[in-house]
Amino acid sequence: MARNPFLDWMAPEDFTRGEGRAELSVRVREEFLQARGWVHGGILASLLDTVMGSAAGSLGGRVVTVDLSVSYLRPATGARLYAKAQVVRGGESLLFVEGKITNEEGVDVAWGKGIFFRVG
């Protein structure tokens, strides 16, 4: 995988991917938080984009995001978040992926759907 400064900043741990699936976790840092002390929605969207893109890319080639939809279910709090995704449908050029983020208690905090385009 090519170097990705944004991903370096997010500092994912336990990053695994293969066969149309991907998982990762992140330690929640102060710079991830919004004014109320919850993880900012942009961080959650970025985590979903990262894990879903990784699931899509695990099937071969490079991919870019065509469409990303996020449903925020509840405030994301705690010291660690877990993200996982899987490709639910794919063709020659487009891959449809679903993902979710859970907190330390295993409670869903966000769901996502994405469409990814194979660029190479």
Biopython code that builds the backbone (N, CA, C, O; Angstrom):
import numpy as np
from Bio.PDB.StructureBuilder import StructureBuilder

atoms = [
    (1, "MET", "N", (0.846, -1.171, 0.000)),
    (1, "MET", "CA", (0.000, 0.000, 0.000)),
    (1, "MET", "C", (0.896, 1.240, 0.000)),
    (1, "MET", "O", (1.899, 1.286, 0.712)),
    (2, "ALA", "N", (0.531, 2.239, -0.798)),
    (2, "ALA", "CA", (1.310, 3.471, -0.887)),
    (2, "ALA", "C", (1.218, 4.246, 0.425)),
    (2, "ALA", "O", (0.248, 4.118, 1.173)),
    (3, "ARG", "N", (2.239, 5.047, 0.688)),
    (3, "ARG", "CA", (2.248, 5.876, 1.896)),
    (3, "ARG", "C", (1.055, 6.823, 1.861)),
    (3, "ARG", "O", (0.728, 7.381, 0.814)),
    (4, "ASN", "N", (0.416, 7.000, 2.995)),
    (4, "ASN", "CA", (-0.770, 7.826, 3.108)),
    (4, "ASN", "C", (-0.628, 8.680, 4.365)),
    (4, "ASN", "O", (-0.888, 8.192, 5.465)),
    (5, "PRO", "N", (-0.215, 9.961, 4.225)),
    (5, "PRO", "CA", (-0.006, 10.805, 5.407)),
    (5, "PRO", "C", (-1.247, 10.946, 6.291)),
    (5, "PRO", "O", (-1.129, 10.992, 7.515)),
    (6, "PHE", "N", (-2.432, 11.016, 5.684)),
    (6, "PHE", "CA", (-3.648, 11.126, 6.491)),
    (6, "PHE", "C", (-3.851, 9.873, 7.330)),
    (6, "PHE", "O", (-4.184, 9.954, 8.512)),
    (7, "LEU", "N", (-3.650, 8.721, 6.712)),
    (7, "LEU", "CA", (-3.769, 7.458, 7.442)),
    (7, "LEU", "C", (-2.715, 7.373, 8.542)),
    (7, "LEU", "O", (-2.993, 6.869, 9.631)),
    (8, "ASP", "N", (-1.517, 7.858, 8.265)),
    (8, "ASP", "CA", (-0.475, 7.902, 9.299)),
    (8, "ASP", "C", (-0.953, 8.723, 10.496)),
    (8, "ASP", "O", (-0.726, 8.337, 11.643)),
    (9, "TRP", "N", (-1.618, 9.860, 10.231)),
    (9, "TRP", "CA", (-2.106, 10.728, 11.300)),
    (9, "TRP", "C", (-3.219, 10.036, 12.094)),
    (9, "TRP", "O", (-3.274, 10.151, 13.319)),
    (10, "MET", "N", (-4.099, 9.322, 11.396)),
    (10, "MET", "CA", (-5.184, 8.612, 12.085)),
    (10, "MET", "C", (-4.633, 7.484, 12.963)),
    (10, "MET", "O", (-5.242, 7.127, 13.971)),
    (11, "ALA", "N", (-3.495, 6.933, 12.584)),
    (11, "ALA", "CA", (-2.784, 5.895, 13.351)),
    (11, "ALA", "C", (-3.645, 4.662, 13.658)),
    (11, "ALA", "O", (-3.800, 4.294, 14.822)),
    (12, "PRO", "N", (-4.205, 4.024, 12.622)),
    (12, "PRO", "CA", (-4.990, 2.816, 12.882)),
    (12, "PRO", "C", (-4.117, 1.683, 13.402)),
    (12, "PRO", "O", (-2.936, 1.582, 13.072)),
    (13, "GLU", "N", (-4.720, 0.841, 14.217)),
    (13, "GLU", "CA", (-4.046, -0.335, 14.765)),
    (13, "GLU", "C", (-4.865, -1.571, 14.378)),
    (13, "GLU", "O", (-6.019, -1.460, 13.963)),
    (14, "ASP", "N", (-4.261, -2.728, 14.517)),
    (14, "ASP", "CA", (-4.959, -3.988, 14.219)),
    (14, "ASP", "C", (-5.599, -3.951, 12.831)),
    (14, "ASP", "O", (-6.713, -4.436, 12.637)),
    (15, "PHE", "N", (-4.873, -3.365, 11.864)),
    (15, "PHE", "CA", (-5.379, -3.178, 10.504)),
    (15, "PHE", "C", (-5.211, -4.481, 9.727)),
    (15, "PHE", "O", (-4.088, -4.908, 9.457)),
    (16, "THR", "N", (-6.327, -5.108, 9.370)),
    (16, "THR", "CA", (-6.276, -6.325, 8.555)),
    (16, "THR", "C", (-7.217, -6.157, 7.375)),
    (16, "THR", "O", (-8.240, -5.478, 7.468)),
    (17, "ARG", "N", (-6.851, -6.793, 6.250)),
    (17, "ARG", "CA", (-7.733, -6.762, 5.089)),
    (17, "ARG", "C", (-7.472, -7.969, 4.217)),
    (17, "ARG", "O", (-6.363, -8.503, 4.185)),
    (18, "GLY", "N", (-8.492, -8.389, 3.518)),
    (18, "GLY", "CA", (-8.369, -9.515, 2.610)),
    (18, "GLY", "C", (-9.721, -10.072, 2.235)),
    (18, "GLY", "O", (-10.661, -10.041, 3.029)),
    (19, "GLU", "N", (-9.815, -10.585, 1.014)),
    (19, "GLU", "CA", (-11.024, -11.243, 0.522)),
    (19, "GLU", "C", (-12.277, -10.385, 0.669)),
    (19, "GLU", "O", (-13.334, -10.882, 1.058)),
    (20, "GLY", "N", (-12.156, -9.088, 0.354)),
    (20, "GLY", "CA", (-13.311, -8.204, 0.392)),
    (20, "GLY", "C", (-13.717, -7.720, 1.762)),
    (20, "GLY", "O", (-14.820, -7.202, 1.937)),
    (21, "ARG", "N", (-12.837, -7.882, 2.742)),
    (21, "ARG", "CA", (-13.122, -7.448, 4.120)),
    (21, "ARG", "C", (-11.946, -6.638, 4.663)),
    (21, "ARG", "O", (-10.811, -6.779, 4.207)),
    (22, "ALA", "N", (-12.241, -5.792, 5.640)),
    (22, "ALA", "CA", (-11.181, -5.052, 6.330)),
    (22, "ALA", "C", (-11.654, -4.703, 7.736)),
    (22, "ALA", "O", (-12.847, -4.534, 7.987)),
    (23, "GLU", "N", (-10.692, -4.600, 8.641)),
    (23, "GLU", "CA", (-10.959, -4.205, 10.026)),
    (23, "GLU", "C", (-9.809, -3.349, 10.517)),
    (23, "GLU", "O", (-8.670, -3.507, 10.077)),
    (24, "LEU", "N", (-10.113, -2.441, 11.430)),
    (24, "LEU", "CA", (-9.085, -1.639, 12.082)),
    (24, "LEU", "C", (-9.642, -1.097, 13.386)),
    (24, "LEU", "O", (-10.848, -1.145, 13.630)),
    (25, "SER", "N", (-8.759, -0.585, 14.213)),
    (25, "SER", "CA", (-9.185, 0.123, 15.417)),
    (25, "SER", "C", (-8.328, 1.373, 15.543)),
    (25, "SER", "O", (-7.226, 1.444, 14.999)),
    (26, "VAL", "N", (-8.846, 2.356, 16.268)),
    (26, "VAL", "CA", (-8.077, 3.568, 16.550)),
    (26, "VAL", "C", (-8.245, 3.922, 18.014)),
    (26, "VAL", "O", (-9.302, 3.730, 18.617)),
    (27, "ARG", "N", (-7.171, 4.441, 18.554)),
    (27, "ARG", "CA", (-7.220, 5.007, 19.903)),
    (27, "ARG", "C", (-7.755, 6.422, 19.750)),
    (27, "ARG", "O", (-7.228, 7.200, 18.955)),
    (28, "VAL", "N", (-8.791, 6.764, 20.497)),
    (28, "VAL", "CA", (-9.380, 8.097, 20.408)),
    (28, "VAL", "C", (-8.424, 9.099, 21.048)),
    (28, "VAL", "O", (-8.036, 8.958, 22.208)),
    (29, "ARG", "N", (-8.057, 10.107, 20.271)),
    (29, "ARG", "CA", (-7.158, 11.156, 20.748)),
    (29, "ARG", "C", (-7.931, 12.472, 20.877)),
    (29, "ARG", "O", (-8.997, 12.637, 20.283)),
    (30, "GLU", "N", (-7.386, 13.394, 21.651)),
    (30, "GLU", "CA", (-8.064, 14.665, 21.895)),
    (30, "GLU", "C", (-8.389, 15.403, 20.598)),
    (30, "GLU", "O", (-9.445, 16.025, 20.490)),
    (31, "GLU", "N", (-7.491, 15.339, 19.612)),
    (31, "GLU", "CA", (-7.739, 16.066, 18.365)),
    (31, "GLU", "C", (-8.852, 15.442, 17.519)),
    (31, "GLU", "O", (-9.228, 16.016, 16.497)),
    (32, "PHE", "N", (-9.383, 14.292, 17.912)),
    (32, "PHE", "CA", (-10.522, 13.673, 17.228)),
    (32, "PHE", "C", (-11.857, 14.228, 17.745)),
    (32, "PHE", "O", (-12.899, 13.997, 17.131)),
    (33, "LEU", "N", (-11.832, 14.954, 18.864)),
    (33, "LEU", "CA", (-13.060, 15.333, 19.560)),
    (33, "LEU", "C", (-13.614, 16.670, 19.101)),
    (33, "LEU", "O", (-12.875, 17.570, 18.703)),
    (34, "GLN", "N", (-14.956, 16.776, 19.167)),
    (34, "GLN", "CA", (-15.606, 18.058, 18.922)),
    (34, "GLN", "C", (-15.881, 18.709, 20.277)),
    (34, "GLN", "O", (-15.448, 18.196, 21.309)),
    (35, "ALA", "N", (-16.595, 19.833, 20.283)),
    (35, "ALA", "CA", (-16.757, 20.649, 21.488)),
    (35, "ALA", "C", (-17.408, 19.913, 22.659)),
    (35, "ALA", "O", (-17.109, 20.228, 23.811)),
    (36, "ARG", "N", (-18.279, 18.953, 22.402)),
    (36, "ARG", "CA", (-18.957, 18.238, 23.490)),
    (36, "ARG", "C", (-18.174, 17.043, 23.998)),
    (36, "ARG", "O", (-18.619, 16.346, 24.910)),
    (37, "GLY", "N", (-17.005, 16.801, 23.410)),
    (37, "GLY", "CA", (-16.182, 15.689, 23.861)),
    (37, "GLY", "C", (-16.454, 14.379, 23.158)),
    (37, "GLY", "O", (-15.909, 13.343, 23.540)),
    (38, "TRP", "N", (-17.296, 14.410, 22.126)),
    (38, "TRP", "CA", (-17.575, 13.224, 21.324)),
    (38, "TRP", "C", (-16.646, 13.221, 20.120)),
    (38, "TRP", "O", (-16.147, 14.272, 19.717)),
    (39, "VAL", "N", (-16.413, 12.056, 19.546)),
    (39, "VAL", "CA", (-15.597, 11.987, 18.337)),
    (39, "VAL", "C", (-16.336, 12.728, 17.217)),
    (39, "VAL", "O", (-17.526, 12.507, 16.990)),
    (40, "HIS", "N", (-15.619, 13.600, 16.533)),
    (40, "HIS", "CA", (-16.180, 14.416, 15.453)),
    (40, "HIS", "C", (-16.696, 13.526, 14.323)),
    (40, "HIS", "O", (-16.074, 12.519, 13.985)),
    (41, "GLY", "N", (-17.824, 13.900, 13.747)),
    (41, "GLY", "CA", (-18.411, 13.131, 12.655)),
    (41, "GLY", "C", (-17.488, 12.978, 11.459)),
    (41, "GLY", "O", (-17.550, 11.970, 10.757)),
    (42, "GLY", "N", (-16.635, 13.962, 11.217)),
    (42, "GLY", "CA", (-15.684, 13.864, 10.110)),
    (42, "GLY", "C", (-14.663, 12.759, 10.330)),
    (42, "GLY", "O", (-14.219, 12.118, 9.377)),
    (43, "ILE", "N", (-14.295, 12.538, 11.574)),
    (43, "ILE", "CA", (-13.375, 11.438, 11.898)),
    (43, "ILE", "C", (-14.072, 10.105, 11.637)),
    (43, "ILE", "O", (-13.476, 9.192, 11.064)),
    (44, "LEU", "N", (-15.335, 9.992, 12.057)),
    (44, "LEU", "CA", (-16.082, 8.753, 11.824)),
    (44, "LEU", "C", (-16.232, 8.488, 10.329)),
    (44, "LEU", "O", (-16.060, 7.355, 9.880)),
    (45, "ALA", "N", (-16.551, 9.526, 9.556)),
    (45, "ALA", "CA", (-16.673, 9.363, 8.103)),
    (45, "ALA", "C", (-15.342, 8.936, 7.495)),
    (45, "ALA", "O", (-15.308, 8.087, 6.604)),
    (46, "SER", "N", (-14.255, 9.518, 7.970)),
    (46, "SER", "CA", (-12.927, 9.151, 7.459)),
    (46, "SER", "C", (-12.574, 7.710, 7.798)),
    (46, "SER", "O", (-11.995, 6.999, 6.976)),
    (47, "LEU", "N", (-12.922, 7.276, 9.007)),
    (47, "LEU", "CA", (-12.677, 5.880, 9.381)),
    (47, "LEU", "C", (-13.463, 4.930, 8.482)),
    (47, "LEU", "O", (-12.935, 3.914, 8.028)),
    (48, "LEU", "N", (-14.721, 5.263, 8.229)),
    (48, "LEU", "CA", (-15.529, 4.415, 7.351)),
    (48, "LEU", "C", (-14.974, 4.408, 5.931)),
    (48, "LEU", "O", (-14.885, 3.350, 5.309)),
    (49, "ASP", "N", (-14.603, 5.566, 5.417)),
    (49, "ASP", "CA", (-14.030, 5.641, 4.072)),
    (49, "ASP", "C", (-12.757, 4.805, 3.991)),
    (49, "ASP", "O", (-12.528, 4.107, 3.003)),
    (50, "THR", "N", (-11.936, 4.878, 5.025)),
    (50, "THR", "CA", (-10.677, 4.126, 5.051)),
    (50, "THR", "C", (-10.917, 2.623, 5.087)),
    (50, "THR", "O", (-10.337, 1.882, 4.293)),
    (51, "VAL", "N", (-11.766, 2.168, 6.000)),
    (51, "VAL", "CA", (-11.970, 0.720, 6.146)),
    (51, "VAL", "C", (-12.743, 0.152, 4.958)),
    (51, "VAL", "O", (-12.464, -0.965, 4.522)),
    (52, "MET", "N", (-13.707, 0.903, 4.429)),
    (52, "MET", "CA", (-14.450, 0.406, 3.271)),
    (52, "MET", "C", (-13.581, 0.409, 2.020)),
    (52, "MET", "O", (-13.642, -0.526, 1.221)),
    (53, "GLY", "N", (-12.769, 1.458, 1.842)),
    (53, "GLY", "CA", (-11.848, 1.483, 0.708)),
    (53, "GLY", "C", (-10.832, 0.362, 0.785)),
    (53, "GLY", "O", (-10.442, -0.200, -0.239)),
    (54, "SER", "N", (-10.403, 0.036, 1.989)),
    (54, "SER", "CA", (-9.457, -1.072, 2.169)),
    (54, "SER", "C", (-10.102, -2.409, 1.837)),
    (54, "SER", "O", (-9.465, -3.276, 1.239)),
    (55, "ALA", "N", (-11.362, -2.578, 2.221)),
    (55, "ALA", "CA", (-12.076, -3.811, 1.871)),
    (55, "ALA", "C", (-12.192, -3.935, 0.355)),
    (55, "ALA", "O", (-11.961, -5.007, -0.204)),
    (56, "ALA", "N", (-12.550, -2.841, -0.306)),
    (56, "ALA", "CA", (-12.670, -2.855, -1.768)),
    (56, "ALA", "C", (-11.318, -3.125, -2.418)),
    (56, "ALA", "O", (-11.218, -3.929, -3.344)),
    (57, "GLY", "N", (-10.281, -2.453, -1.931)),
    (57, "GLY", "CA", (-8.947, -2.624, -2.495)),
    (57, "GLY", "C", (-8.358, -3.999, -2.268)),
    (57, "GLY", "O", (-7.452, -4.418, -2.989)),
    (58, "SER", "N", (-8.867, -4.705, -1.270)),
    (58, "SER", "CA", (-8.332, -6.043, -0.987)),
    (58, "SER", "C", (-8.655, -7.038, -2.098)),
    (58, "SER", "O", (-8.071, -8.120, -2.154)),
    (59, "LEU", "N", (-9.576, -6.676, -2.974)),
    (59, "LEU", "CA", (-9.938, -7.559, -4.080)),
    (59, "LEU", "C", (-9.047, -7.354, -5.301)),
    (59, "LEU", "O", (-9.237, -7.995, -6.335)),
    (60, "GLY", "N", (-8.081, -6.462, -5.174)),
    (60, "GLY", "CA", (-7.117, -6.246, -6.253)),
    (60, "GLY", "C", (-7.263, -4.884, -6.894)),
    (60, "GLY", "O", (-8.374, -4.407, -7.127)),
    (61, "GLY", "N", (-6.139, -4.266, -7.175)),
    (61, "GLY", "CA", (-6.124, -2.960, -7.817)),
    (61, "GLY", "C", (-6.318, -1.823, -6.840)),
    (61, "GLY", "O", (-6.570, -2.032, -5.653)),
    (62, "ARG", "N", (-6.195, -0.618, -7.361)),
    (62, "ARG", "CA", (-6.407, 0.589, -6.560)),
    (62, "ARG", "C", (-7.851, 1.036, -6.733)),
    (62, "ARG", "O", (-8.453, 0.831, -7.787)),
    (63, "VAL", "N", (-8.401, 1.646, -5.691)),
    (63, "VAL", "CA", (-9.782, 2.122, -5.751)),
    (63, "VAL", "C", (-9.855, 3.560, -5.253)),
    (63, "VAL", "O", (-9.013, 4.013, -4.477)),
    (64, "VAL", "N", (-10.883, 4.266, -5.718)),
    (64, "VAL", "CA", (-11.195, 5.605, -5.213)),
    (64, "VAL", "C", (-12.673, 5.632, -4.838)),
    (64, "VAL", "O", (-13.478, 4.873, -5.378)),
    (65, "THR", "N", (-13.011, 6.504, -3.920)),
    (65, "THR", "CA", (-14.387, 6.632, -3.462)),
    (65, "THR", "C", (-15.217, 7.397, -4.484)),
    (65, "THR", "O", (-14.839, 8.486, -4.916)),
    (66, "VAL", "N", (-16.352, 6.816, -4.865)),
    (66, "VAL", "CA", (-17.304, 7.475, -5.755)),
    (66, "VAL", "C", (-18.436, 8.082, -4.929)),
    (66, "VAL", "O", (-18.889, 9.193, -5.206)),
    (67, "ASP", "N", (-18.887, 7.347, -3.916)),
    (67, "ASP", "CA", (-20.003, 7.793, -3.095)),
    (67, "ASP", "C", (-19.806, 7.260, -1.683)),
    (67, "ASP", "O", (-19.378, 6.123, -1.489)),
    (68, "LEU", "N", (-20.125, 8.099, -0.696)),
    (68, "LEU", "CA", (-19.992, 7.708, 0.704)),
    (68, "LEU", "C", (-21.206, 8.230, 1.458)),
    (68, "LEU", "O", (-21.527, 9.416, 1.385)),
    (69, "SER", "N", (-21.877, 7.345, 2.181)),
    (69, "SER", "CA", (-23.032, 7.711, 2.984)),
    (69, "SER", "C", (-22.787, 7.233, 4.410)),
    (69, "SER", "O", (-22.405, 6.084, 4.634)),
    (70, "VAL", "N", (-23.013, 8.131, 5.375)),
    (70, "VAL", "CA", (-22.786, 7.791, 6.779)),
    (70, "VAL", "C", (-24.059, 8.054, 7.578)),
    (70, "VAL", "O", (-24.675, 9.112, 7.451)),
    (71, "SER", "N", (-24.441, 7.093, 8.390)),
    (71, "SER", "CA", (-25.535, 7.263, 9.347)),
    (71, "SER", "C", (-24.917, 7.292, 10.737)),
    (71, "SER", "O", (-24.303, 6.318, 11.174)),
    (72, "TYR", "N", (-25.084, 8.420, 11.432)),
    (72, "TYR", "CA", (-24.557, 8.574, 12.787)),
    (72, "TYR", "C", (-25.636, 8.107, 13.759)),
    (72, "TYR", "O", (-26.716, 8.695, 13.816)),
    (73, "LEU", "N", (-25.356, 7.069, 14.512)),
    (73, "LEU", "CA", (-26.368, 6.428, 15.347)),
    (73, "LEU", "C", (-26.412, 6.958, 16.771)),
    (73, "LEU", "O", (-27.485, 7.059, 17.366)),
    (74, "ARG", "N", (-25.252, 7.297, 17.318)),
    (74, "ARG", "CA", (-25.165, 7.817, 18.681)),
    (74, "ARG", "C", (-23.790, 8.452, 18.851)),
    (74, "ARG", "O", (-22.891, 8.193, 18.051)),
    (75, "PRO", "N", (-23.608, 9.286, 19.890)),
    (75, "PRO", "CA", (-22.290, 9.887, 20.102)),
    (75, "PRO", "C", (-21.217, 8.816, 20.291)),
    (75, "PRO", "O", (-21.414, 7.837, 21.010)),
    (76, "ALA", "N", (-20.101, 9.021, 19.642)),
    (76, "ALA", "CA", (-18.964, 8.102, 19.769)),
    (76, "ALA", "C", (-18.080, 8.595, 20.905)),
    (76, "ALA", "O", (-17.472, 9.662, 20.822)),
    (77, "THR", "N", (-18.018, 7.801, 21.965)),
    (77, "THR", "CA", (-17.212, 8.141, 23.133)),
    (77, "THR", "C", (-16.349, 6.939, 23.495)),
    (77, "THR", "O", (-16.502, 5.858, 22.926)),
    (78, "GLY", "N", (-15.459, 7.134, 24.428)),
    (78, "GLY", "CA", (-14.603, 6.044, 24.883)),
    (78, "GLY", "C", (-13.184, 6.203, 24.379)),
    (78, "GLY", "O", (-12.863, 7.155, 23.668)),
    (79, "ALA", "N", (-12.343, 5.261, 24.756)),
    (79, "ALA", "CA", (-10.916, 5.341, 24.449)),
    (79, "ALA", "C", (-10.542, 4.711, 23.116)),
    (79, "ALA", "O", (-9.465, 4.991, 22.590)),
    (80, "ARG", "N", (-11.408, 3.863, 22.555)),
    (80, "ARG", "CA", (-11.063, 3.157, 21.314)),
    (80, "ARG", "C", (-12.324, 2.929, 20.483)),
    (80, "ARG", "O", (-13.414, 2.711, 21.014)),
    (81, "LEU", "N", (-12.140, 2.988, 19.160)),
    (81, "LEU", "CA", (-13.211, 2.677, 18.217)),
    (81, "LEU", "C", (-12.749, 1.561, 17.292)),
    (81, "LEU", "O", (-11.560, 1.428, 17.002)),
    (82, "TYR", "N", (-13.703, 0.764, 16.837)),
    (82, "TYR", "CA", (-13.424, -0.371, 15.952)),
    (82, "TYR", "C", (-14.246, -0.206, 14.676)),
    (82, "TYR", "O", (-15.443, 0.075, 14.730)),
    (83, "ALA", "N", (-13.597, -0.382, 13.537)),
    (83, "ALA", "CA", (-14.281, -0.257, 12.247)),
    (83, "ALA", "C", (-14.093, -1.539, 11.452)),
    (83, "ALA", "O", (-13.014, -2.131, 11.451)),
    (84, "LYS", "N", (-15.153, -1.960, 10.777)),
    (84, "LYS", "CA", (-15.053, -3.129, 9.902)),
    (84, "LYS", "C", (-15.937, -2.901, 8.691)),
    (84, "LYS", "O", (-16.924, -2.167, 8.748)),
    (85, "ALA", "N", (-15.559, -3.548, 7.588)),
    (85, "ALA", "CA", (-16.302, -3.383, 6.346)),
    (85, "ALA", "C", (-16.210, -4.640, 5.506)),
    (85, "ALA", "O", (-15.301, -5.454, 5.667)),
    (86, "GLN", "N", (-17.175, -4.780, 4.602)),
    (86, "GLN", "CA", (-17.136, -5.890, 3.653)),
    (86, "GLN", "C", (-17.784, -5.463, 2.342)),
    (86, "GLN", "O", (-18.744, -4.692, 2.325)),
    (87, "VAL", "N", (-17.243, -5.975, 1.259)),
    (87, "VAL", "CA", (-17.821, -5.751, -0.062)),
    (87, "VAL", "C", (-19.090, -6.591, -0.148)),
    (87, "VAL", "O", (-19.069, -7.790, 0.133)),
    (88, "VAL", "N", (-20.196, -5.958, -0.536)),
    (88, "VAL", "CA", (-21.463, -6.682, -0.633)),
    (88, "VAL", "C", (-21.852, -6.972, -2.079)),
    (88, "VAL", "O", (-22.675, -7.849, -2.341)),
    (89, "ARG", "N", (-21.259, -6.235, -3.015)),
    (89, "ARG", "CA", (-21.510, -6.485, -4.428)),
    (89, "ARG", "C", (-20.393, -5.837, -5.224)),
    (89, "ARG", "O", (-19.924, -4.754, -4.872)),
    (90, "GLY", "N", (-19.974, -6.477, -6.272)),
    (90, "GLY", "CA", (-18.906, -5.909, -7.078)),
    (90, "GLY", "C", (-18.978, -6.351, -8.518)),
    (90, "GLY", "O", (-19.525, -7.404, -8.845)),
    (91, "GLY", "N", (-18.412, -5.519, -9.369)),
    (91, "GLY", "CA", (-18.342, -5.834, -10.785)),
    (91, "GLY", "C", (-16.960, -5.500, -11.315)),
    (91, "GLY", "O", (-15.991, -5.440, -10.559)),
    (92, "GLU", "N", (-16.879, -5.286, -12.610)),
    (92, "GLU", "CA", (-15.601, -4.955, -13.254)),
    (92, "GLU", "C", (-15.000, -3.674, -12.702)),
    (92, "GLU", "O", (-13.802, -3.611, -12.428)),
    (93, "SER", "N", (-15.844, -2.642, -12.538)),
    (93, "SER", "CA", (-15.294, -1.345, -12.154)),
    (93, "SER", "C", (-15.840, -0.792, -10.843)),
    (93, "SER", "O", (-15.142, -0.025, -10.179)),
    (94, "LEU", "N", (-17.049, -1.146, -10.448)),
    (94, "LEU", "CA", (-17.644, -0.605, -9.226)),
    (94, "LEU", "C", (-17.788, -1.682, -8.159)),
    (94, "LEU", "O", (-18.167, -2.820, -8.438)),
    (95, "LEU", "N", (-17.472, -1.283, -6.918)),
    (95, "LEU", "CA", (-17.607, -2.169, -5.761)),
    (95, "LEU", "C", (-18.494, -1.477, -4.730)),
    (95, "LEU", "O", (-18.286, -0.306, -4.412)),
    (96, "PHE", "N", (-19.473, -2.196, -4.213)),
    (96, "PHE", "CA", (-20.403, -1.665, -3.221)),
    (96, "PHE", "C", (-20.037, -2.266, -1.864)),
    (96, "PHE", "O", (-19.943, -3.484, -1.709)),
    (97, "VAL", "N", (-19.833, -1.385, -0.892)),
    (97, "VAL", "CA", (-19.272, -1.805, 0.393)),
    (97, "VAL", "C", (-20.130, -1.260, 1.535)),
    (97, "VAL", "O", (-20.660, -0.152, 1.451)),
    (98, "GLU", "N", (-20.259, -2.047, 2.593)),
    (98, "GLU", "CA", (-20.920, -1.608, 3.818)),
    (98, "GLU", "C", (-19.929, -1.688, 4.968)),
    (98, "GLU", "O", (-19.070, -2.569, 5.007)),
    (99, "GLY", "N", (-20.060, -0.748, 5.909)),
    (99, "GLY", "CA", (-19.166, -0.745, 7.061)),
    (99, "GLY", "C", (-19.865, -0.252, 8.311)),
    (99, "GLY", "O", (-20.968, 0.293, 8.259)),
    (100, "LYS", "N", (-19.197, -0.455, 9.435)),
    (100, "LYS", "CA", (-19.735, 0.058, 10.691)),
    (100, "LYS", "C", (-18.595, 0.357, 11.649)),
    (100, "LYS", "O", (-17.495, -0.184, 11.536)),
    (101, "ILE", "N", (-18.895, 1.233, 12.594)),
    (101, "ILE", "CA", (-17.961, 1.571, 13.670)),
    (101, "ILE", "C", (-18.655, 1.257, 14.982)),
    (101, "ILE", "O", (-19.815, 1.615, 15.187)),
    (102, "THR", "N", (-17.934, 0.586, 15.867)),
    (102, "THR", "CA", (-18.461, 0.271, 17.193)),
    (102, "THR", "C", (-17.549, 0.869, 18.259)),
    (102, "THR", "O", (-16.376, 1.150, 18.012)),
    (103, "ASN", "N", (-18.118, 1.057, 19.451)),
    (103, "ASN", "CA", (-17.314, 1.530, 20.579)),
    (103, "ASN", "C", (-16.743, 0.332, 21.342)),
    (103, "ASN", "O", (-16.871, -0.812, 20.905)),
    (104, "GLU", "N", (-16.125, 0.602, 22.460)),
    (104, "GLU", "CA", (-15.477, -0.463, 23.246)),
    (104, "GLU", "C", (-16.467, -1.501, 23.778)),
    (104, "GLU", "O", (-16.095, -2.644, 24.042)),
    (105, "GLU", "N", (-17.723, -1.096, 23.933)),
    (105, "GLU", "CA", (-18.748, -2.021, 24.426)),
    (105, "GLU", "C", (-19.382, -2.826, 23.288)),
    (105, "GLU", "O", (-20.264, -3.649, 23.529)),
    (106, "GLY", "N", (-18.937, -2.592, 22.055)),
    (106, "GLY", "CA", (-19.500, -3.296, 20.914)),
    (106, "GLY", "C", (-20.785, -2.689, 20.383)),
    (106, "GLY", "O", (-21.467, -3.301, 19.561)),
    (107, "VAL", "N", (-21.123, -1.490, 20.844)),
    (107, "VAL", "CA", (-22.336, -0.802, 20.408)),
    (107, "VAL", "C", (-22.036, -0.027, 19.125)),
    (107, "VAL", "O", (-21.035, 0.684, 19.047)),
    (108, "ASP", "N", (-22.903, -0.163, 18.119)),
    (108, "ASP", "CA", (-22.722, 0.568, 16.863)),
    (108, "ASP", "C", (-22.879, 2.066, 17.098)),
    (108, "ASP", "O", (-23.842, 2.506, 17.727)),
    (109, "VAL", "N", (-21.925, 2.848, 16.587)),
    (109, "VAL", "CA", (-22.024, 4.307, 16.662)),
    (109, "VAL", "C", (-22.231, 4.927, 15.286)),
    (109, "VAL", "O", (-22.740, 6.043, 15.189)),
    (110, "ALA", "N", (-21.848, 4.228, 14.219)),
    (110, "ALA", "CA", (-22.061, 4.735, 12.857)),
    (110, "ALA", "C", (-22.075, 3.571, 11.876)),
    (110, "ALA", "O", (-21.373, 2.575, 12.050)),
    (111, "TRP", "N", (-22.893, 3.728, 10.840)),
    (111, "TRP", "CA", (-22.929, 2.782, 9.726)),
    (111, "TRP", "C", (-22.573, 3.545, 8.467)),
    (111, "TRP", "O", (-22.819, 4.747, 8.369)),
    (112, "GLY", "N", (-22.001, 2.854, 7.516)),
    (112, "GLY", "CA", (-21.682, 3.506, 6.252)),
    (112, "GLY", "C", (-21.908, 2.598, 5.067)),
    (112, "GLY", "O", (-21.865, 1.372, 5.170)),
    (113, "LYS", "N", (-22.151, 3.240, 3.932)),
    (113, "LYS", "CA", (-22.226, 2.553, 2.644)),
    (113, "LYS", "C", (-21.367, 3.349, 1.680)),
    (113, "LYS", "O", (-21.341, 4.579, 1.727)),
    (114, "GLY", "N", (-20.674, 2.650, 0.816)),
    (114, "GLY", "CA", (-19.840, 3.336, -0.154)),
    (114, "GLY", "C", (-19.795, 2.615, -1.479)),
    (114, "GLY", "O", (-19.995, 1.403, -1.567)),
    (115, "ILE", "N", (-19.527, 3.396, -2.510)),
    (115, "ILE", "CA", (-19.280, 2.851, -3.839)),
    (115, "ILE", "C", (-17.853, 3.239, -4.197)),
    (115, "ILE", "O", (-17.466, 4.401, -4.075)),
    (116, "PHE", "N", (-17.081, 2.264, -4.636)),
    (116, "PHE", "CA", (-15.674, 2.477, -4.961)),
    (116, "PHE", "C", (-15.414, 2.068, -6.405)),
    (116, "PHE", "O", (-15.956, 1.078, -6.894)),
    (117, "PHE", "N", (-14.568, 2.855, -7.078)),
    (117, "PHE", "CA", (-14.249, 2.641, -8.485)),
    (117, "PHE", "C", (-12.831, 2.112, -8.600)),
    (117, "PHE", "O", (-11.905, 2.665, -8.007)),
    (118, "ARG", "N", (-12.663, 1.050, -9.358)),
    (118, "ARG", "CA", (-11.320, 0.495, -9.594)),
    (118, "ARG", "C", (-10.592, 1.375, -10.613)),
    (118, "ARG", "O", (-11.074, 1.580, -11.727)),
    (119, "VAL", "N", (-9.430, 1.888, -10.219)),
    (119, "VAL", "CA", (-8.655, 2.743, -11.126)),
    (119, "VAL", "C", (-7.409, 2.046, -11.641)),
    (119, "VAL", "O", (-6.693, 2.606, -12.471)),
    (120, "GLY", "N", (-7.140, 0.871, -11.181)),
    (120, "GLY", "CA", (-5.953, 0.165, -11.656)),
    (120, "GLY", "C", (-5.683, -1.078, -10.875)),
    (120, "GLY", "O", (-4.714, -1.785, -11.155)),
]
sb = StructureBuilder()
sb.init_structure("model")
sb.init_model(0)
sb.init_chain("A")
sb.init_seg("    ")
for serial, (resi, resn, name, xyz) in enumerate(atoms, 1):
    if name == "N":
        sb.init_residue(resn, " ", resi, " ")
    sb.init_atom(name, np.array(xyz, "f"), 0.0, 1.0, " ", f" {name:<3s}", serial, name[0])
structure = sb.get_structure()
